[in-house]
Amino acid sequence: MTQKSVSAFMLQDTSVLEETKEIKFPQFGEAFVIRSLTADEFDNITKRSTRRTKQNGAMVKEVDQNKLVDTLVSEAVVTPDLNNAGLQEHYGTIGNAAGTARKMLKAGQWGDLIKEVQDLSGFDQEPLDELVDEVKN
């Protein structure tokens, strides 16, 4: 077995991990722009979406799936700026970036946005489809 060069795995340009994509929704004059998320970012999002609960006397970690999806969208959407105070005020979602996107989109469009973020970030779509369906309902 030959040893491969480690240098082949040393990215000189990490921008290859930072893909973007435009998603057009017919009710808006401009497209949403989303960006891919790295594995490290996803890990941090998962940690922020995990809560500890006590079950049968033991501490158990549980991922809040809705918070996970909301945070994925909040972190991935570049345009529009979901944290913009004026946009949040318009939709009545002050301090809630994902809530702003939810108010802006139809249920199916919200699911489409989630799928696009997942695809762009390199997720295998099959297991996550169930999560998207759960969030839509």
C-alpha positions as CSV (number, residue, x, y, z in Angstrom):
1,M,0.0,0.0,0.0
2,T,1.5,3.4,-1.0
3,Q,1.2,6.4,1.2
4,K,-0.6,9.3,-0.4
5,S,0.7,12.8,0.0
6,V,-1.0,14.7,2.8
7,S,-0.5,17.9,0.9
8,A,-3.2,16.8,-1.6
9,F,-5.7,17.4,1.3
10,M,-4.4,20.8,2.3
11,L,-6.7,23.3,0.7
12,Q,-4.9,26.4,-0.6
13,D,-8.2,28.1,-1.3
14,T,-10.9,27.4,1.3
15,S,-13.5,29.3,-0.7
16,V,-14.4,26.0,-2.4
17,L,-16.2,25.3,0.8
18,E,-18.2,28.5,0.6
19,E,-20.7,27.9,-2.3
20,T,-23.7,30.1,-2.8
21,K,-26.9,29.6,-4.7
22,E,-29.8,31.8,-5.7
23,I,-33.4,30.6,-5.1
24,K,-36.2,32.6,-6.7
25,F,-39.6,32.8,-5.1
26,P,-42.3,34.4,-7.3
27,Q,-43.6,36.8,-4.7
28,F,-40.3,38.7,-4.5
29,G,-38.5,40.9,-7.0
30,E,-35.1,39.4,-6.0
31,A,-33.8,36.0,-5.3
32,F,-32.9,34.6,-1.9
33,V,-29.1,33.8,-1.7
34,I,-28.0,31.0,0.4
35,R,-24.6,29.7,1.3
36,S,-23.2,26.3,2.1
37,L,-22.4,25.4,5.7
38,T,-19.2,23.6,6.8
39,A,-19.2,20.5,9.0
40,D,-17.8,22.7,11.8
41,E,-20.6,25.2,11.5
42,F,-23.2,22.4,11.5
43,D,-21.6,20.9,14.6
44,N,-21.9,24.3,16.4
45,I,-25.5,24.7,15.2
46,T,-26.3,21.2,16.5
47,K,-24.7,22.0,19.9
48,R,-26.8,25.2,20.2
49,S,-29.9,23.2,19.3
50,T,-29.3,20.5,21.9
51,R,-30.8,20.7,25.4
52,R,-30.3,18.5,28.4
53,T,-33.3,17.0,30.1
54,K,-33.6,14.7,33.0
55,Q,-35.3,11.4,32.2
56,N,-35.6,8.6,34.8
57,G,-33.0,10.3,36.9
58,A,-30.4,10.5,34.1
59,M,-29.4,13.6,32.1
60,V,-30.2,13.0,28.4
61,K,-29.2,15.2,25.5
62,E,-31.9,15.9,23.0
63,V,-31.7,17.9,19.8
64,D,-34.6,20.3,19.2
65,Q,-35.3,19.6,15.6
66,N,-37.2,22.8,15.0
67,K,-34.5,24.9,16.5
68,L,-31.9,23.0,14.4
69,V,-33.7,23.7,11.2
70,D,-34.4,27.3,12.1
71,T,-30.8,27.9,12.9
72,L,-29.6,26.2,9.7
73,V,-31.8,28.6,7.7
74,S,-30.8,31.6,9.7
75,E,-27.1,30.8,9.2
76,A,-27.4,29.9,5.5
77,V,-29.5,32.7,4.1
78,V,-27.3,35.6,3.0
79,T,-30.0,37.6,1.2
80,P,-32.3,38.9,2.4
81,D,-30.6,39.8,5.7
82,L,-33.1,38.0,8.0
83,N,-31.6,39.9,11.0
84,N,-32.5,43.3,9.5
85,A,-34.5,45.2,12.0
86,G,-36.7,46.8,9.3
87,L,-37.5,43.4,7.8
88,Q,-38.2,41.8,11.2
89,E,-40.4,44.8,12.2
90,H,-42.4,44.5,8.9
91,Y,-43.1,40.8,9.5
92,G,-43.6,41.2,13.3
93,T,-40.7,38.8,14.1
94,I,-38.4,41.0,16.1
95,G,-35.3,39.0,17.2
96,N,-36.3,35.9,15.2
97,A,-34.5,35.5,11.9
98,A,-36.0,32.1,11.0
99,G,-39.4,33.4,12.0
100,T,-39.0,36.2,9.5
101,A,-38.2,33.6,6.7
102,R,-41.2,31.5,7.8
103,K,-43.5,34.6,7.6
104,M,-42.1,35.5,4.1
105,L,-42.6,32.0,2.6
106,K,-45.4,29.6,1.9
107,A,-45.1,26.2,3.7
108,G,-43.9,24.4,0.6
109,Q,-41.4,27.2,-0.1
110,W,-40.1,27.0,3.4
111,G,-39.5,23.2,2.9
112,D,-37.8,24.0,-0.5
113,L,-35.5,26.5,1.2
114,I,-34.5,23.9,3.8
115,K,-33.8,21.3,1.1
116,E,-31.7,23.7,-0.9
117,V,-29.6,24.6,2.2
118,Q,-29.1,20.9,2.9
119,D,-28.2,20.1,-0.7
120,L,-25.7,23.0,-1.0
121,S,-24.1,21.9,2.3
122,G,-23.6,18.4,1.1
123,F,-26.2,16.5,3.1
124,D,-27.5,13.2,1.9
125,Q,-31.1,14.2,1.2
126,E,-32.9,11.0,2.1
127,P,-32.7,10.9,5.9
128,L,-33.3,14.7,6.1
129,D,-36.4,14.6,4.0
130,E,-38.3,13.2,7.1
131,L,-37.1,16.2,9.1
132,V,-38.3,18.6,6.4
133,D,-41.7,16.9,6.3
134,E,-41.9,17.2,10.1
135,V,-41.1,20.9,10.0
136,K,-43.6,21.6,7.3
137,N,-46.4,20.1,9.4
